[in-house]
Amino acid sequence: MSKINTVAIIGGGVSGLSAGGLLSRKGIKVRLFEANEKLGGSCANTDIGGYTFHDGALYLAFPGILEHVFERLGLDRSSLPPLRKITASQTTMLPDGTVVTFGDGLDVAIKRHGKANKDQLQKELDRMLKKWEPVYRLFADDILLHPLSLWRLVAKGWRHLPKLRGSVASEINRLFSDEAVRAAMSGTTLYAGKPPQQMPVQSILGLVTMLIEGFYLPEGGMGKIPEALSRALKNNGGEIFLNSKTKKIVIKNGHVRGVEVEGQGLVEVDAVISTVSGMVTYGSLLNDEDVPNRMHRKAQNAPLSHKAVVIQLGLSNKVHVPSHSNSILPMIDEQYQVFVPNKDEVKWLIYTVPTVTMPELAPQNRSIIEMYPPIEQDIPADDWNKQGKERIFESALKALSRIHDLDIAVKRVLSPKDFQDRMHHYKGAIYGLSPTADLRAQFPHVSPIAGLFQAGQTTYPGYGVSSAAMSGILAAEKLMETEKM
């Protein structure tokens, strides 16, 4: 096998930029092709009328993993965009008027008619962390920093395997006695697109992460992360091509030989790292005869995440809310209702106000609100049109207007079709693979095709900005290990 001199990276999100940055640092010629006019993918920003909106990622979890990414790229901590902790994490209002607020760390406040048992809650929080913090540390400090290995997971985490049984709902009900606390705790996990009764218990690690380490925003918005990664790639001699959609991965004699790129034709390379979803890589970027049957099946049977309509408002006024994330939710046994759309009104609200944490994302004394109303999941992404978006927008705005005065300066509404066509999310699925999917549903870094490697959110370690960036690092390391350098 000949030496690898040139590698094509398909996709300019954080996984592609990380992979390209590592390879170029090792002296390999990198050509990165991004279909859009800007880098970052779901970790990018869009500026409209002085308001900085996020294109997908709402916050940064597992900041330690991102530091590992920067270290492997040879960058010191000062290269990492300054991070601001979200100290007012989430406030949940419940049907009986109880309000539960998560502050910084274990600061959980309950406001209700009658007295809350703070001592009992503190004991239950301590018990939760005693049980789950070792699991969190195992994943954050070890498992997620290496390629997926069931042997490694069992060898290092066998003591914790009995904990990984049941659902988020059953675990929260075991840990906490207060019904309001149960509802608020499970509410922090609803981002996964399923009610807590249908989420595997390991999804509780998102809640544990918030309590132990917290969530963060890079100063200037999430787009500052890909901005820093792209500088590293360019400084090492890597080439970045925007508005350059990859049409095909070219295979000859069982080995990658190049990529066909719009506007450039055939670009010959020695290997490819694809960071678009595994469903797209094996479903459309390769000719059918080049794809092994098992990868066809894997792509066709991939458990997709939910689709979403995202409403982003830039307000001329300042809204006063207690937390970065705010919600009106039913009790835990009824939280399936959050995902049931109502044509007349939105009863249950989940929305974020990023200007609580970072006021400079909007002009002075103004606010940004991002909403996520429920939608019909069986509507194909291609069937969403302007009228459908407007109907969802009006019903959501009506519900939000009952709580806040809204002087709208600018708005942006993204439908599943927008996520599919403009941001290249497979079938409009907001995360690609479901965050609750079994690890075996993820696509391997090393493909069955010589010279082809996979990274990104559908590849281990999967969902999230830090994890996606680490996926790019792991794919690049596998390429250098597998191919003769």
C-alpha positions as CSV (number, residue, x, y, z in Angstrom):
1,M,0.0,0.0,0.0
2,S,1.3,3.4,-0.9
3,K,2.0,6.2,1.5
4,I,-0.8,8.5,2.4
5,N,0.0,12.0,1.2
6,T,-3.4,13.7,0.7
7,V,-6.6,13.3,2.6
8,A,-10.0,14.8,1.7
9,I,-12.3,15.8,4.6
10,I,-16.0,15.9,3.8
11,G,-17.7,18.4,6.0
12,G,-16.5,21.5,7.9
13,G,-18.1,21.0,11.2
14,V,-16.1,20.5,14.4
15,S,-15.4,16.9,13.6
16,G,-14.0,17.6,10.2
17,L,-12.0,20.6,11.4
18,S,-10.5,18.5,14.2
19,A,-9.7,15.6,12.0
20,G,-8.1,17.9,9.4
21,G,-6.2,19.8,12.0
22,L,-4.6,16.7,13.4
23,L,-3.7,15.2,10.0
24,S,-2.2,18.5,8.8
25,R,-0.2,18.8,12.0
26,K,1.4,15.4,11.1
27,G,2.4,16.7,7.7
28,I,-0.4,15.2,5.6
29,K,-1.9,17.5,2.9
30,V,-5.6,18.1,3.9
31,R,-8.3,19.4,1.6
32,L,-11.6,20.0,3.4
33,F,-14.8,20.4,1.4
34,E,-17.8,22.2,3.0
35,A,-21.1,22.4,1.2
36,N,-22.2,25.6,2.9
37,E,-20.8,29.1,2.7
38,K,-19.4,29.0,6.2
39,L,-17.8,26.5,8.6
40,G,-19.1,25.0,11.8
41,G,-22.2,23.0,10.8
42,S,-24.5,22.8,13.8
43,C,-21.9,24.6,15.9
44,A,-22.0,27.8,13.7
45,N,-23.5,31.2,14.4
46,T,-25.8,33.3,12.2
47,D,-25.9,37.1,12.7
48,I,-29.1,38.8,11.8
49,G,-29.6,42.5,12.5
50,G,-27.1,42.6,15.3
51,Y,-28.4,39.4,17.0
52,T,-26.2,36.3,17.1
53,F,-28.3,33.1,16.7
54,H,-26.9,29.6,17.1
55,D,-27.4,27.2,14.2
56,G,-27.9,24.1,16.3
57,A,-25.8,23.6,19.4
58,L,-27.2,25.5,22.3
59,Y,-24.4,25.0,24.8
60,L,-21.2,23.1,25.5
61,A,-21.1,20.1,27.7
62,F,-18.0,18.1,28.6
63,P,-15.5,21.0,28.3
64,G,-12.7,18.7,29.5
65,I,-13.1,16.7,26.3
66,L,-12.8,19.8,24.2
67,E,-9.6,20.6,26.0
68,H,-8.2,17.1,25.1
69,V,-9.1,17.9,21.4
70,F,-7.1,21.1,21.6
71,E,-4.2,19.4,23.3
72,R,-4.0,16.7,20.5
73,L,-4.0,19.5,18.0
74,G,-1.0,21.0,19.7
75,L,-2.9,24.0,20.9
76,D,-2.6,25.4,24.4
77,R,-5.5,26.4,26.6
78,S,-5.3,30.0,25.5
79,S,-6.4,28.9,22.0
80,L,-9.6,27.6,23.4
81,P,-12.3,30.3,23.2
82,P,-13.1,31.7,26.7
83,L,-16.0,29.8,28.2
84,R,-18.7,31.3,30.3
85,K,-20.5,29.0,32.7
86,I,-24.3,28.9,32.6
87,T,-24.8,29.4,36.3
88,A,-28.6,29.9,36.0
89,S,-29.3,26.6,34.3
90,Q,-33.0,25.9,34.2
91,T,-36.3,26.9,35.7
92,T,-39.4,24.7,35.5
93,M,-42.9,25.8,36.3
94,L,-45.4,22.9,37.0
95,P,-49.2,22.7,36.8
96,D,-49.7,23.2,40.6
97,G,-47.7,26.5,40.5
98,T,-44.5,25.0,41.9
99,V,-41.3,26.4,40.4
100,V,-38.0,24.5,40.5
101,T,-34.8,26.3,39.6
102,F,-31.4,24.8,39.0
103,G,-28.7,27.2,39.8
104,D,-24.9,26.5,39.8
105,G,-23.9,23.0,40.8
106,L,-26.2,21.5,43.5
107,D,-28.1,24.7,44.0
108,V,-31.7,23.6,43.5
109,A,-34.5,25.8,44.8
110,I,-38.2,25.0,45.1
111,K,-40.8,27.7,45.3
112,R,-44.3,26.5,46.2
113,H,-47.3,26.9,48.4
114,G,-46.0,25.2,51.6
115,K,-42.6,24.4,52.8
116,A,-40.1,22.5,50.7
117,N,-37.9,19.9,52.5
118,K,-34.5,21.2,51.6
119,D,-32.6,18.8,53.9
120,Q,-34.3,15.8,52.2
121,L,-33.6,17.2,48.8
122,Q,-29.9,17.7,49.6
123,K,-29.6,14.1,50.9
124,E,-31.2,12.8,47.7
125,L,-28.9,14.9,45.5
126,D,-25.9,13.6,47.5
127,R,-27.1,10.1,47.0
128,M,-27.6,10.6,43.3
129,L,-24.0,11.9,42.8
130,K,-22.6,9.1,45.0
131,K,-24.2,6.7,42.6
132,W,-23.7,8.4,39.2
133,E,-20.6,10.7,39.5
134,P,-18.2,7.7,39.2
135,V,-20.0,6.7,36.0
136,Y,-19.7,10.3,34.7
137,R,-16.0,10.4,35.5
138,L,-15.4,7.1,33.8
139,F,-16.9,8.3,30.6
140,A,-15.7,11.9,30.7
141,D,-12.1,11.1,31.7
142,D,-11.6,7.8,29.9
143,I,-14.1,6.0,27.8
144,L,-15.1,9.0,25.5
145,L,-11.4,9.8,24.8
146,H,-10.7,6.5,23.1
147,P,-12.2,4.5,20.2
148,L,-15.3,2.5,21.1
149,S,-14.3,-0.7,22.8
150,L,-16.8,-2.9,24.6
151,W,-13.9,-4.7,26.2
152,R,-12.6,-1.4,27.6
153,L,-16.0,-0.4,28.9
154,V,-16.5,-3.8,30.6
155,A,-12.9,-3.9,32.0
156,K,-13.1,-0.4,33.5
157,G,-16.7,-0.1,34.2
158,W,-18.0,-3.5,35.2
159,R,-18.9,-2.4,38.7
160,H,-21.3,0.2,37.2
161,L,-23.0,-2.1,34.6
162,P,-25.9,-3.0,37.0
163,K,-26.8,0.8,37.2
164,L,-27.4,0.8,33.4
165,R,-30.8,-0.8,33.7
166,G,-34.2,0.8,33.4
167,S,-35.4,4.2,32.2
168,V,-34.7,7.8,33.2
169,A,-38.1,7.9,34.7
170,S,-37.7,4.8,36.9
171,E,-34.3,6.1,38.1
172,I,-35.5,9.6,39.0
173,N,-38.5,8.1,40.8
174,R,-36.2,6.0,42.9
175,L,-33.8,8.8,43.7
176,F,-36.2,11.6,44.5
177,S,-39.3,11.7,46.7
178,D,-40.7,15.2,45.7
179,E,-42.9,15.0,42.6
180,A,-42.0,18.5,41.6
181,V,-38.3,17.7,41.8
182,R,-38.9,14.6,39.8
183,A,-40.6,16.5,37.0
184,A,-37.9,19.2,36.9
185,M,-35.1,16.6,36.9
186,S,-36.7,14.6,34.0
187,G,-37.4,17.9,32.2
188,T,-33.6,18.5,31.7
189,T,-33.4,15.3,29.6
190,L,-36.3,16.1,27.2
191,Y,-33.8,17.5,24.6
192,A,-33.4,13.8,23.5
193,G,-36.9,14.0,22.0
194,K,-38.5,11.3,24.1
195,P,-40.4,11.2,27.4
196,P,-38.4,9.9,30.4
197,Q,-40.2,6.6,30.4
198,Q,-38.8,5.8,27.0
199,M,-35.2,7.0,27.6
200,P,-32.6,4.5,28.7
201,V,-31.2,5.2,32.1
202,Q,-27.8,6.2,30.9
203,S,-29.4,9.4,29.4
204,I,-29.5,10.6,33.0
205,L,-25.8,11.4,32.5
206,G,-26.9,14.7,30.8
207,L,-28.5,15.7,34.1
208,V,-25.5,14.6,36.1
209,T,-23.2,16.5,33.8
210,M,-25.2,19.7,34.5
211,L,-25.0,19.2,38.3
212,I,-21.3,18.2,38.4
213,E,-19.6,20.3,35.8
214,G,-22.2,22.6,34.3
215,F,-22.8,23.8,30.8
216,Y,-21.0,26.6,29.0
217,L,-21.2,29.1,26.2
218,P,-18.0,30.2,24.3
219,E,-17.8,34.0,24.5
220,G,-19.1,35.3,21.2
221,G,-21.3,32.2,20.6
222,M,-20.8,28.6,19.7
223,G,-19.3,29.6,16.3
224,K,-16.1,30.6,18.1
225,I,-15.1,26.9,18.5
226,P,-15.0,26.1,14.8
227,E,-13.4,29.4,14.2
228,A,-10.5,28.4,16.4
229,L,-10.2,24.9,14.9
230,S,-10.2,26.3,11.4
231,R,-7.3,28.6,12.2
232,A,-5.3,25.6,13.5
233,L,-6.0,23.7,10.2
234,K,-5.0,26.6,8.0
235,N,-1.9,27.4,10.1
236,N,-0.7,23.8,9.4
237,G,-1.2,24.2,5.6
238,G,-4.6,22.7,5.3
239,E,-6.9,23.9,2.5
240,I,-10.6,24.7,3.1
241,F,-13.1,25.0,0.2
242,L,-16.5,26.5,1.0
243,N,-19.6,26.1,-1.2
244,S,-18.1,22.8,-2.3
245,K,-20.5,20.0,-2.0
246,T,-19.1,16.5,-2.3
247,K,-21.2,14.5,-4.8
248,K,-19.4,11.1,-4.8
249,I,-16.6,9.2,-3.1
250,V,-14.7,7.5,-5.9
251,I,-13.7,3.9,-5.3
252,K,-11.4,1.9,-7.6
253,N,-10.3,-1.7,-7.0
254,G,-11.8,-1.6,-3.5
255,H,-9.8,1.5,-2.4
256,V,-10.7,5.2,-2.2
257,R,-9.2,7.2,-5.1
258,G,-10.8,10.6,-4.9
259,V,-14.0,12.6,-4.4
260,E,-16.2,14.3,-7.0
261,V,-16.8,17.9,-5.8
262,E,-19.3,20.4,-7.4
263,G,-17.3,23.0,-9.3
264,Q,-14.0,21.1,-9.1
265,G,-14.7,17.7,-10.6
266,L,-12.6,14.8,-9.6
267,V,-10.2,15.5,-6.8
268,E,-7.7,12.7,-6.4
269,V,-6.7,11.8,-2.8
270,D,-5.3,8.8,-1.0
271,A,-8.0,8.6,1.7
272,V,-11.2,10.2,2.8
273,I,-12.7,11.1,6.2
274,S,-16.5,11.7,5.8
275,T,-18.0,13.6,8.6
276,V,-21.5,13.8,7.1
277,S,-23.9,11.2,8.6
278,G,-23.1,7.6,8.1
279,M,-26.6,7.3,6.5
280,V,-25.5,9.8,3.8
281,T,-22.0,8.4,3.4
282,Y,-23.2,4.8,2.7
283,G,-26.6,5.8,1.2
284,S,-25.7,8.4,-1.4
285,L,-22.0,9.3,-1.5
286,L,-21.0,5.8,-2.6
287,N,-22.1,3.8,-5.5
288,D,-24.3,0.8,-4.4
289,E,-21.9,-1.7,-5.7
290,D,-19.1,-0.3,-3.5
291,V,-21.1,-0.6,-0.3
292,P,-21.1,-3.9,1.7
293,N,-24.5,-5.3,2.5
294,R,-24.0,-4.9,6.2
295,M,-23.4,-1.2,5.8
296,H,-26.4,-0.8,3.5
297,R,-28.5,-2.4,6.3
298,K,-26.9,-0.3,9.0
299,A,-27.7,2.9,7.1
300,Q,-31.2,1.9,6.2
301,N,-32.1,0.8,9.8
302,A,-30.4,3.7,11.6
303,P,-32.6,4.9,14.5
304,L,-33.1,8.6,13.7
305,S,-33.5,11.4,16.2
306,H,-36.7,13.5,16.3
307,K,-37.3,16.4,13.9
308,A,-37.8,19.9,15.1
309,V,-39.0,23.4,14.3
310,V,-36.8,26.0,16.0
311,I,-38.1,29.5,16.5
312,Q,-35.5,32.2,17.2
313,L,-36.6,35.7,18.1
314,G,-34.5,38.8,18.4
315,L,-36.4,41.2,20.7
316,S,-36.1,45.0,20.9
317,N,-37.0,44.6,24.6
318,K,-35.4,42.7,27.5
319,V,-37.3,39.8,28.9
320,H,-36.8,39.0,32.5
321,V,-36.4,35.2,33.2
322,P,-34.6,33.4,36.0
323,S,-32.6,31.0,33.9
324,H,-30.9,30.2,30.6
325,S,-33.5,27.5,29.9
326,N,-37.1,27.8,31.0
327,S,-40.1,25.5,30.7
328,I,-43.7,24.9,31.6
329,L,-44.0,21.2,32.0
330,P,-46.5,18.5,33.3
331,M,-45.5,16.1,36.0
332,I,-43.1,13.2,35.1
333,D,-45.8,10.7,34.2
334,E,-47.5,13.1,31.8
335,Q,-44.4,14.4,30.1
336,Y,-45.1,12.5,26.9
337,Q,-47.6,15.4,26.3
338,V,-44.7,17.7,25.6
339,F,-44.2,15.9,22.3
340,V,-47.9,15.9,21.2
341,P,-48.7,18.9,19.0
342,N,-51.9,20.8,19.3
343,K,-53.2,22.7,16.3
344,D,-54.8,25.5,18.4
345,E,-52.2,26.2,21.0
346,V,-48.9,25.2,22.6
347,K,-49.7,24.1,26.1
348,W,-46.2,23.1,27.3
349,L,-43.3,25.4,26.6
350,I,-39.6,24.8,26.4
351,Y,-37.4,27.8,25.5
352,T,-34.0,29.2,26.1
353,V,-32.9,32.8,26.6
354,P,-29.1,32.7,25.9
355,T,-28.8,36.4,26.6
356,V,-29.3,35.5,30.3
357,T,-25.8,34.0,30.2
358,M,-24.3,36.1,27.4
359,P,-26.1,39.5,27.0
360,E,-23.7,40.6,24.2
361,L,-25.3,38.1,21.8
362,A,-28.0,40.8,21.3
363,P,-27.8,44.6,21.2
364,Q,-27.8,46.3,24.6
365,N,-30.9,45.9,26.7
366,R,-32.4,43.4,24.2
367,S,-32.9,39.7,24.3
368,I,-32.8,36.5,22.3
369,I,-35.4,33.7,22.7
370,E,-35.2,30.2,21.2
371,M,-38.3,28.0,21.2
372,Y,-38.9,24.3,20.4
373,P,-42.7,23.7,19.9
374,P,-43.9,20.1,19.3
375,I,-44.5,19.0,15.7
376,E,-45.8,15.9,13.9
377,Q,-42.9,13.5,13.6
378,D,-44.4,11.5,10.7
379,I,-44.4,14.5,8.3
380,P,-41.4,14.0,5.9
381,A,-38.9,16.9,5.8
382,D,-39.7,17.5,2.2
383,D,-43.3,18.2,3.0
384,W,-42.6,21.2,5.2
385,N,-43.4,24.6,3.6
386,K,-43.7,28.2,4.5
387,Q,-47.3,27.9,5.5
388,G,-46.5,25.0,7.9
389,K,-43.7,26.9,9.5
390,E,-45.9,30.0,9.9
391,R,-48.7,28.0,11.5
392,I,-46.3,26.6,14.1
393,F,-44.8,30.0,14.7
394,E,-48.1,31.7,15.3
395,S,-49.3,29.1,17.8
396,A,-46.0,29.1,19.7
397,L,-45.9,32.9,19.7
398,K,-49.4,33.0,21.1
399,A,-48.3,30.8,24.0
400,L,-45.1,32.7,24.7
401,S,-46.9,36.1,24.6
402,R,-49.0,35.0,27.6
403,I,-45.8,35.0,29.6
404,H,-43.7,37.7,28.2
405,D,-44.0,41.0,26.3
406,L,-42.5,40.4,22.9
407,D,-41.3,43.3,20.8
408,I,-39.9,41.3,17.9
409,A,-37.1,43.0,15.9
410,V,-36.0,39.9,13.8
411,K,-37.0,36.3,13.7
412,R,-35.8,33.1,12.2
413,V,-37.8,29.9,11.9
414,L,-36.1,26.6,10.9
415,S,-38.2,23.6,9.9
416,P,-37.1,20.0,9.2
417,K,-36.8,20.9,5.6
418,D,-34.4,23.7,6.4
419,F,-32.3,21.4,8.6
420,Q,-32.3,18.9,5.7
421,D,-31.6,21.2,2.8
422,R,-29.6,24.0,4.3
423,M,-27.8,22.3,7.1
424,H,-27.6,18.8,5.5
425,H,-29.2,16.9,8.4
426,Y,-30.3,13.5,7.1
427,K,-34.1,13.5,6.6
428,G,-34.3,16.6,8.9
429,A,-33.4,14.6,12.0
430,I,-32.1,17.2,14.4
431,Y,-29.2,15.0,15.7
432,G,-28.9,12.4,13.0
433,L,-29.0,9.3,15.2
434,S,-31.1,9.4,18.2
435,P,-29.2,10.4,21.4
436,T,-30.9,7.4,23.0
437,A,-29.8,4.9,20.4
438,D,-27.6,1.9,21.4
439,L,-23.9,2.5,20.8
440,R,-24.0,-0.3,18.2
441,A,-26.1,1.9,16.0
442,Q,-23.2,4.3,15.6
443,F,-20.9,4.0,12.5
444,P,-17.4,2.7,12.9
445,H,-14.4,5.1,12.3
446,V,-12.8,2.5,10.1
447,S,-15.1,1.6,7.2
448,P,-15.0,-1.8,5.3
449,I,-13.7,0.2,2.3
450,A,-10.0,0.7,2.2
451,G,-9.1,4.4,2.6
452,L,-12.5,5.5,3.9
453,F,-13.1,6.7,7.4
454,Q,-16.1,8.1,9.2
455,A,-16.5,10.8,11.9
456,G,-19.1,13.1,13.2
457,Q,-22.3,12.8,15.3
458,T,-23.3,9.5,14.0
459,T,-19.9,8.0,14.9
460,Y,-18.6,7.4,18.4
461,P,-18.5,9.2,20.7
462,G,-21.5,10.8,19.0
463,Y,-23.9,13.5,20.1
464,G,-22.6,16.9,21.3
465,V,-20.0,19.5,20.3
466,S,-17.1,18.1,22.4
467,S,-17.9,14.5,21.5
468,A,-18.2,15.3,17.7
469,A,-14.8,17.1,17.8
470,M,-13.3,14.1,19.6
471,S,-14.8,11.8,16.9
472,G,-12.8,13.7,14.3
473,I,-9.6,13.2,16.3
474,L,-10.3,9.5,16.7
475,A,-11.0,9.0,13.0
476,A,-7.7,10.8,12.1
477,E,-5.8,8.7,14.5
478,K,-7.3,5.5,13.1
479,L,-6.4,6.7,9.6
480,M,-2.8,7.2,10.5
481,E,-2.8,3.9,12.4
482,T,-4.5,1.8,9.7
483,E,-3.0,3.3,6.5
484,K,0.7,3.0,5.8
485,M,2.3,6.4,6.5
